[in-house]
Amino acid sequence: MSLNIDPSSWRLRTAGGIPYKLMEGYPKGSFDEENGAVTEQYIIEASNLADFVEESFSDTTVIPGIVWLYRPARSYPGLAYLVSKKLDFEPYPPGKPGDPYGIDVGPGFGETYAQFLLVTIEYSTGKSSDTDQDAVEVGVTATGEFLMYPAKNAKFESDSDEEGTLSNPVLPLSKVVPSLEWSLKFKRIARARMGTAVALARSMLGKVNSTAMPILMATTAETILFCGFSATTKWTWRDRDPFFEMELKMLEKVVNENGEVKGHNHFYNPNTGLWERLERTDSEGNGLGTYVYDSANLNQMFY
């Protein structure tokens, strides 16, 4: 492959405008029913390495409750859902050392180091969308709570309604109330914004949603309880300071009763056989108009 042509005249360019040549014998790849992997080799100017690396990988800036910014990784040309996962580079052609970051600026440095790099890019399936919500990873696990029913007001199918023929079961009756454990992970929160993120999360702890939550596909109030969060310091080659990875835990409870959806503030009333809100009272037993769980707009942590 001749490199005697001015790189500015190379026909192929990345989305960011970096000129490149595709190496002979590439691309190479494989596919199965769900996944794909492709490898390419490019020749680029050594001085373009930093920009090429920056363009190749996704970047996320998250300030919970204020802004999400997500930039997807570079896609394999022509296949948007295969994105850059790994990048290797070496001086090209062989025979000279490389100095792509311009460390050596001494006399004659222009003839000492290779002008080009051979870059190997590995692509596989991954996020290719630039929508803001891709800044948060969402996971869900099914769980449940055991509800102990009193035998009062219960009977077997074989029991007669005639007086004296009820079996009056005294065995413990239990029912599993299904629920969902949601995990929402912010991958990159800037160190300077961590205090703001923690303060916002603390203010929401132990509260239920006062409105619908699109991120969890929840449409009914009081069905989502914010249970807690964790945060971990992470380091990357991109930044001098560490960033934080923050995970939020939420519990969804949905009870469908007579066509009505009921949530965390509803409890089973054995006297009526229905799920009802449990109201707080003062010392004299007067209702206060508040319930077991306070409510808040939990969407503030995301939008």
N, C-alpha and C positions, 0 to 999 in steps of 0.2 A: 504494500500500500504506500503510495507516494504521499509524503508530507510536505512537498515543495510548493504547495498551493497555499496562498494566504487564507488562514482560517476564517476570515471575515466573509469569504466567498463560498464557504461550505454550505451545501444545500440544506442539511438537516439541522434543526434547532429545537431546543426544549421550549416548553411553554414560557419560561423566563427569558428566552432569547439567547441561550448559550449554544454556540455552534458545536457540532460533534460529528464524528465519522463512525459508522457502524463497522465493527471488526468482521473480517471474513469468517464464515462459519456460524454466525449468530444472526438471529436469536435461537436459543435452544429451550425446550420446555416439555411439560407433561401435564396431562389432565386426567382426573377421575370424575366420578359422577357429580361431586360437589365442589372440589377444589382444583386449583390450577397453580402452576409454578412455571415461571419463565426466567431465563438468564440472558442478559445482553452484555456485550463488551463494547465500550465506546473509546474513542480517542478524543480527548479534550485538551485544551491548553492548560498547562499547570496552574496558571494564574486564575483560572476559573473554578478551581476545585472548591473553595469555600462556598461560593454561590451555588455550585452544583449540589453540594451536600445539603445546604440549607433548603434548596428546592425539593430535594428528594424525600424528605421526611416530614411527617405531619407535625403541627405545632398547635398548642392549646394555651390560651390565656383565660383563666376563669376568676371572676370576682363574684362569688355567690350573692344573689340578690341584686346584682348591679349589671353585669355584662358577661356573656360567654363569647369567646372568639375562637373559632376552630378553622385551621387551614389543613386540608387533606394532604396526604403524601402524594408524590409524583406517581402518576399512573403509567403503566406500560402503554406505549403508543397504540391506540386502536382498541384497547380493552380496559375500560375505566375501572373495573372491579379487581384488577390486579395492580397492587401498589408496591412501592419500594419497601423492602424489609431489611436489606443489608447491602452495603457498598464496600468494595475493595478497590485499592488503587496502587499503582506502581509506576516508576519512571518508564517512559517510552520515547524512542526505541531503547533497548537495553544497552548498557555500556557507560551510562552517566548516572550520577546520583540525582535525586530530585530535591527540590526546595519549593514546594507549592505555596508555602505561607511566607516566602520572602524573608527568611531569617538571615541569610548571608547576603549582605549588600556591599561586600568588599570588592576590590579591583578585579575585573575579569569575570565577575560572577555570571554574566550573561552567557559565557561560553562554557562555564564549568558544569552547569546543571541542565538536565533535560528540559526542553521547552514544552513537552507534551506528557500526558499521563494516559496509561491504559486503565480504564475504569470498568470494573465488573459489577453489574447491578443485578440483584436477585429480587424478583417480584413474586408475591403470592396474594391470595385473597385478603381483602381488608377494606377499611372504610375509604370510600372515595367521595363522599358527600361533604360539602362545606356548610351544611346546616348547623346552627349553633348547638342544637341539642346533642350532636355527636360529641360534645365536650363532656358529657356525662355517660358513664356506663351503667346500665340498668339491669339488675338481675332479680329473680323472684323464686321463692321456694314455698311449697305448700306445707302448712302445719295445721294445728288445731288445738282447741281446748276442750277438756272434758267437763260437761255440765251434769251435775247430779240432780236428777229429778226426784221429788218426793213421790211416794206411791199414792198419796192422796189424789182423789179424782181420776184414778186410773183403773182400767179393767182389761181383762183379756177378751179376745174376740169370742171365745166360747162362753163367756159369762152372759147370763140372762139379765135383762133389765128388771125382772120381777124381784120383789123384795125377798131378801134372804138367800139369793142365789149368786151373789157376787163373791168372788174368791178373795177380795181385798188383799192383793199381793203386797208383801212387805219386803221383798227382795230389793236391793238397791238398783235404781234405774239410772242409766247414764246415757248421754248423747254426746257425740263429737260435733263440735261447732267448728267447721272448717275456717281457716284464715290463711292469709298470705303474708310471708315475710319478704319485704322489698329491701333491696340493697342498691343504693345510688352512690356512685363513686365519681368524684371530681379528680381527674388525673393530675392536673397541674394548677395549683393555686400559688401565686407569687408570694414569697415570704413576707413582703411588706403588707399583704392583704390578709394574712392569716388571722390576725387579731380581729379584724372586721368579720371574717367568716365565722370564727368561734363565738363571738358575741351574738351574732344573729342566730346561730344554732342553739345557744344556751337559752335565748329568749323564747324559743319554740319548743323546748323539751317538755314532754309530757302532755302536749296539747293535741287536739284532733283538728282535722281540716274543717274550716268553716264554709268552704266552697269546693267546687269541682277541681280535680287535679289532673290536667291533661297528660302530664308526664307519666302518671301511673294509670291512665285510662279510667280513673275513678270519677264518677259523676255525682255521687251523693255525699252530702256533708256528714261528718262525724264517723265515717268509715275508715279513715286513715289516722293512726296514732304515731306520732314521732317519738320513737323509743330512745334514740341515742346516736352517738357518732364516734368515730375514731379518726385520728390524723397521724400521718407518718412522714418524717423528713426524707426526701429523695434528692439525689444528686444527678446531674446530667452534664455532658460535655458542652452543652449549649450556654450554660449560665455560670457565672462566678459564685452566686449565692444559691443555696438549696431552695427547692420549692417543696410544697406540701401536697400529699395525696390524702384526700378527705373522703371518708365513707359515711353515709347516713343510713340509719336503719329505721324502717317504718313497718308497722303492722296493720294489715287490712282485715277488718271484720265485717262481714256482710251476712245479715240474717234476713231472709225473705219470708215475710209473714203476711198472708192475706193480700198479696200484691204490693206490699209496702216494704221498702228496704230500711233496715235498722242497723245501727252500728254500735260503737264503743260505749255510748251513753245509755244504751238500752240493756236491761237485765231481765232475766226470767222471773215473772211474778207467779209463784205457785198458787196464789189465791184466784187468779183470773186465767192462768194458763197462757198468758200473753207476755211478749217482750215489751217492757215499758221503760220510759226514762225514769231515772232515780234522781229526785230533786234534793238538793241540799236544804237543810232547815236550820233555823236559829235554835237557841236553848229552849224556846217555848214551843218548838215544833212548827213554826210558821215557815212556809216555803219562801226561799230566797230567789227563785227564778234562775238559779244556776244549777249545773249538773256535776256529775262526778269528774268529768274532764272539761277543762276550759278549752275553748276553740280559738283558732287563729288562722290567718291565711298562710298556710304552709308553702304556697307558691312563691312567697317572697324569697325563699331560699334558692330559687331557680330562675326567676324572671325579673 
